[in-house]
Amino acid sequence: MKYFITIWQYKINPERKDEFENLYGQSGEWITLFKKYKGYLKTELLKDLNNENTFLTLDYWDSKESFKYFKKNSVKEYSGIDKKGEDLTLSEKHIGEFTIKK
C-alpha cells in the first residue's frame, strides 16, 4: 500500500508560537477539516531541533486522488484556515508531494 504525503515548511512568528501549534496541532482546525474527508490518515507537526521557529507539517492521505478531492471540495473552509495561518507565520513553503510504501 502506498500513502500520499504533502509536506509544508513554516517559519513562524515566535510571539505567536502557541497559536501556530494550536492551529496546526492534533486538535487544530486543519486536522478537524481534514478529518471530514475520506482518505485522510494523519498529520505530523515537526519542530526543527536547531531552529525553534521552523516547523514542518506532513499530511498523510491514502492517495493523491483523495487529497485532490479534498482540495477541490473544501475551498471556502481551506481559505479561511489558511488566512489564519498566514497571520502566524513569517513564511511558508510547499516542500513537495511524496509517496511512501507501507
Buried (B, 14 or more C-beta within 10 A) or exposed (E): EEBBBBBBBBBBBEEBBEBBBBBBBEEBBBBEBBEEBEBBBBBEBEEEEEEEBBBBBBBBBBBBEBBEBBEEEBEEBBEEBEEBBEEBBEEBEEEEEEEEEE
